[in-house]
Amino acid sequence: MKLFRHFCVALALFVALSLLLAQGAAALAQTGQTPTEDTLTASENARALMLVFDSYLEQDTALNTGISFVAIDPQNLPDLSARDRELMTAHYAKSLGVQLIWMGIGGLKEQGLFDDELQSIPNGLLLSLDKKPVVLGVLMSVSGSKYRGACGANGFESSLVHSDGSWTLLKTKMTWIS
């Protein structure tokens, strides 16, 4: 009986993965989304992160109003070289006209960039990942958030597919809002 149960679980996982791969291939054909010029020399990790974080910034754009910086929390990020960080910094300076800084809430508080009373970042945004990205074959799943304040934050789930040597964003879905 246990063997049959394990077989059923394995079969269900196989079917789910097959459906995800088929869905990913179909979505890839429809999106036509490719990395920008800024990302061509970045590592695969940096390219994937820029696609994910760009998709966060495209949603609930009211949170982006009046910002002078974007902070990326380095906790839970995949490995990034110094060159990757430079390219990402240049990408956000060019696309948003803002400074990119590499720190979480603790660093923002230390630098006086976080308002404890309002529980907000008056002049910026914090982008972070909830956990390390999960890669399964050619698919990547990423969960993270965009934070401006206690009453201005969003959570997201993103899916990417790896094809022809690069990552392509399939979709980003907002999972919560405050």
N, C-alpha and C positions, 0 to 999 in steps of 0.2 A: 504494500500500500504506500509506504514512504517513497519507494522508487518511482511509483506512478505519479505521486504528488510532485516530486522533483522534476520528472519529465514534463509535466504540465506547466510548471513554472518556467522551465527552460524554453518550452515551446512558446509560451506567452511572451517572454522576453524577445525571442527571435522574431515573432510576428510584429511586436511593437517596434523593434529596431528596423525591420524591413519597411514598415509604414513610414517611419521617420525619414529614412533614406529616400523613399519614393517622394514623400512630401517635400523634402529638401531639394531634390533634383527639379521637381516641378516649380517650386518657388524660385529657385535659382534662374531658371529659364525666363521667368516673368519679371524678376527684379531689375536685371541689367545693371545692378549696383556694383561698382568696382572701386578699388582704392583710388584716392586722389593722388595727384603728382607728389604731394608732400609725403606720402606714405610709401613711395616706391622703393626707397632705400632703407626703410625701417625693417626691423625684424618682424616675423610673423606675429609674435605676441603684441608688439606695438601697433601693427596694422589692425589687428582684431580689436584691441582696446579703443583705438580711435574710432572705428566704425561703431562700436557699442556706445561709447561716451557721446559721440556725435548724435546718435539716435536718441539718447536721453535729453540732450539739449534741444532737439527738435520738438519735443513734447512739452506741454504746459509752459510755453515760452514766456508767459508773464513773469515767471520766476527769474528769467534771464535779464530783466529790465534793470538798467542802471548799475550793472556789475562792472568792477574794475579788475577783478581777478577770478580765476577758477582754480580751486584747490583740488588736487587728486590725492586721496588717501592712499599711501603706498601699501598699507596692510592689505593682504589678500591679492595683490597684483601678481601676475606671473613675472618671471625674471625679465628685467629690462636693462639694457646696457646704458651707459652714459650717452651714447649716440642716440639711442631710442628716445631717451628723455629730452635731448636737445631737439630732435625732430618733432616730438609731440608738443614741446614748448613753442616751437616755430609755427606749427600747424594752428594752435589756438590763438597765437598772436595775429596770424594772418586771417583766420576765418571769423574770429570774434572781436579782434582788436583788444584783447585783454592779456594780462600776465597770467602765466600758469605757474602755480607753486605746488610743491610736493609735500603735503602735510595733512594730517587728520585734524579732528576737533581739538585734541590736546595742543597741537602746534598752533592752531589758529587762536586758541585762548592765550597761549604764551606770548604770541605776537600782538595781542590786543585786537585781533580781527573778528573775534566772536563776542557778541553782546550777551553776557550771562543773564541779565535781567529779562531781556526779550527772547532769549534762547534762539538767537538768529545770527546770521552773517549779513550785516547791513550792506556791504559793498561787494559781495561775492557769492559763489556757489561752491558746494563741496560735492564732488563726485566720488563714489566709493563702490566697492564690490562687497557683497555680503559674505562671500566665500571665494576660494580659488575657482577659476573657470573649470568646468568639467568637460573633458574632451573624450569622445567615444568614437573612434575611427575618424571619419571625415566630418563629424558634427561636433559643435561646441555649444555648451549652454552656459550662460552668464546671468547671474542675478546681482542687482546693485541698486543704487539710489542716487537721487539728486536732491540736495538739501539746501534750502535757503533759510528756513526757520521752522519752529515747531508747527506753525500753521502754513507752511509752504515747503512741502517735500513730496517726492514721488518715489515709488518703488517700481522696478522693472524686471522683466525676464526677457532675455534676448537669445536668439538662436542664430548660429552661423554655420556655414558649410565650407569645407576646404575643397577647392577645385582649381585645376590648372596652376598650382603653386601659390595660391593666395586664398585668404578668407573672404567670404562674401556674407553680408548680413542678410538673413532671411526675413526676420521680423523682430520687433521689439514690442512687447505688450506691457502696458502700465498695469501693475498688480495692486497698488494701493496709492492713496493720495491723502494728504493731511492739509 
